[in-house]
Amino acid sequence: MKHILGMLKPQLDFKVSRVPKVELAYLQLIYAISQIRKQGENAQGYFIVTNGEMLNRLSQFEHDYRGKEYAEVLRVSLDSFLRRTVRAEKTGILSGIVRAAILDTNDAPSTSSSYRSMREFILAETIVGLEPDVRHLKDESRFPFRVGWDYYGVVEN
């Protein structure tokens, strides 16, 4: 069995105060993948961002912590993602909803169901594209290390 762990950091603003939080999330992902592998199981991490500035920062973390072999850092363009996955007439509406949710610079996690749903959708669709046989698990009691991963799935061998 292969464990798939994913994290999505969609904030378009990248305030200095958030750098340690993003860095900690990245390190948490790298650590979890390395520990699962040490237990003799296969695992892969995906850290998905939505803007170039954050991608640059994550690329630096990837280099500093030698995390490339544990987690792939990817950038997803929200506009192109929406165009590919949503019918043309709904793109404008959904794009506005997504932008409103993502531009929320509140430090507290958003409780908006549309925000959570869109994050989950983007992450799940991206991971399915990379790991076509993955089965998404939502039962948090089964998540590795009891961490609230943005995405957890398994690929059966």
C-alpha positions in Angstrom: 0.0 0.0 0.0 1.2 3.5 -0.8 0.1 6.4 1.4 -0.6 9.7 -0.3 -0.5 12.9 1.9 -1.4 16.3 0.5 -1.4 19.9 1.7 -2.7 22.9 -0.1 -1.7 26.5 0.8 -3.9 28.7 -1.3 -3.4 32.2 0.3 -2.5 34.7 -2.3 -0.9 36.9 0.2 2.3 35.6 1.8 2.8 37.7 4.9 6.0 37.3 6.8 4.0 36.2 9.8 2.8 33.2 7.8 6.2 32.0 6.7 6.9 29.9 9.9 3.4 28.3 9.6 4.0 27.3 6.0 7.5 26.1 6.8 6.2 24.1 9.7 3.5 22.5 7.5 6.1 21.6 4.9 8.4 20.0 7.6 5.4 18.1 9.1 4.7 16.6 5.6 8.4 15.7 5.0 8.7 14.1 8.5 5.5 12.1 8.1 6.5 10.7 4.7 10.0 9.8 6.0 8.5 8.0 9.1 6.1 6.0 7.0 8.9 4.9 4.7 11.1 4.0 7.7 8.2 1.7 8.8 8.7 -0.1 5.5 5.7 1.3 3.7 5.6 3.4 0.5 4.5 7.0 0.8 4.5 10.2 -1.3 3.7 13.8 -0.3 2.3 16.6 -2.4 2.5 20.3 -1.3 0.4 22.4 -3.6 0.5 26.2 -3.7 -1.5 28.6 -5.9 1.0 31.5 -6.5 4.5 32.0 -7.7 5.8 33.7 -4.6 4.8 30.8 -2.4 6.2 28.4 -4.9 9.6 30.2 -4.7 9.5 30.0 -0.9 8.6 26.3 -0.9 11.3 25.6 -3.4 13.8 27.2 -1.0 12.4 25.0 1.8 12.7 22.0 -0.5 16.3 22.8 -1.1 17.2 23.7 2.6 15.6 20.5 4.0 16.3 18.2 1.1 12.7 17.3 0.9 12.4 16.7 -2.8 12.5 12.9 -2.4 9.6 13.0 0.1 7.2 15.6 -1.3 6.6 17.2 -4.6 5.9 20.9 -4.5 3.5 21.9 -7.2 1.8 25.1 -8.3 -1.8 25.0 -9.5 -3.1 28.0 -11.4 -6.6 28.6 -10.2 -7.8 30.2 -13.4 -6.6 27.4 -15.6 -7.8 24.8 -13.1 -11.3 26.3 -13.2 -11.3 26.5 -17.0 -10.4 22.8 -17.2 -12.8 21.5 -14.7 -15.9 23.7 -14.9 -18.3 24.5 -17.7 -17.6 27.8 -19.4 -20.7 29.6 -18.1 -19.9 28.7 -14.5 -16.2 29.7 -14.5 -16.8 33.4 -13.8 -19.1 32.7 -10.9 -16.9 30.0 -9.3 -13.8 32.0 -10.0 -15.2 34.9 -8.0 -16.2 32.6 -5.1 -12.7 31.0 -5.1 -10.9 34.4 -5.2 -13.1 35.8 -2.4 -12.4 32.7 -0.2 -8.7 32.7 -1.0 -8.2 36.4 -0.5 -9.5 36.1 3.0 -6.4 37.2 4.9 -7.9 36.3 8.2 -5.3 34.3 10.2 -8.1 32.0 11.5 -9.0 29.1 9.2 -12.0 29.9 7.1 -15.2 28.1 8.1 -16.9 28.8 4.8 -18.2 25.6 3.3 -17.6 26.8 -0.2 -14.0 27.6 0.7 -13.4 24.2 2.2 -15.2 22.4 -0.7 -13.2 24.2 -3.3 -9.9 23.5 -1.5 -10.8 19.8 -1.2 -11.8 19.7 -4.9 -8.7 21.3 -6.2 -6.4 19.2 -4.0 -8.2 15.9 -4.8 -8.4 16.5 -8.5 -4.7 17.4 -8.6 -3.7 14.3 -6.7 -5.9 12.1 -8.8 -4.1 13.4 -11.9 -0.8 12.4 -10.3 -1.9 9.2 -8.6 -4.7 7.8 -10.8 -5.4 4.8 -8.6 -5.6 6.7 -5.3 -8.6 6.1 -3.0 -9.4 9.2 -1.0 -9.9 8.5 2.7 -11.8 11.1 4.8 -11.9 9.2 8.1 -9.5 11.3 10.2 -9.0 8.4 12.7 -7.1 6.7 9.9 -4.8 9.6 9.0 -1.1 9.1 9.7 0.0 10.6 13.0 -3.6 11.8 13.6 -2.7 15.0 11.7 -5.5 16.8 9.9 -4.0 16.4 6.4 -5.7 18.4 3.7 -5.7 15.1 1.7 -5.0 11.5 2.7 -5.4 8.6 0.3 -4.0 5.2 -0.4 -3.0 3.3 -3.5 -3.6 -0.5 -3.1 -0.8 -2.6 -4.7 
